[in-house]
């Protein structure tokens, strides 16, 4: 029974290792080869639009499924240790936000407020939640790592990534507050968004890898 549980946990953790690497790799490659798409000024979710939009939609769905299983494995591990489960819950919500960001595609870049759709609104809400969870979840896990001797060595890395993600998110939120015509950042929206997301995906990858080694 215990061996089966360990095997299941390892498989779920491998899914957690693969998910962020696959997600970033796919949207990066797709962005390079998509005609008319610019990763510098266009959001990652803009890849969900157009005739090839199914590729990025599937990317969102795949990440959500894979990382959901990993997040639930982390939650079970935390439950067995009788420690706060706030961090695993945040990872679960993050996975669900990206999963549902797939079918609820965004509206085209710079859509007028009067033309925003329901699915575009839902996508924006899910994206907002996901981006806020990125630095917050890092800081929540950082607190736990500092209390757990087996995870002490991972705390400095988590602090560094939390600081980078927080700074990038503040810049992103600031950059998107101004009207497009008056916004000097609008030509860099895609790059700034990636400055938040990619470091977080890197942290998720390293966390899942470290988690696997501690099973």
Secondary structure, DSSP 8 states (H G I E B T S, - for coil): -HHHHHHHHHHHHHHHHHHHHHHHHHHHHHHHHSTT--TTTS-GGGGGSSTTHHHHHHHHHHHHHHHHHHHHHHHHHHHHHT---HHHHHHHHHHHHHHHHHHS----TT--GGG--HHHHHHHHHHHHHHHHHHHHHHHHHHHHHH-GGGHHHHHHHHHHHHHHHHHHHHHHHHTTS-GGG-TTGGGHHHHHHHHHHHHHHHHHHHHHHHHHT-
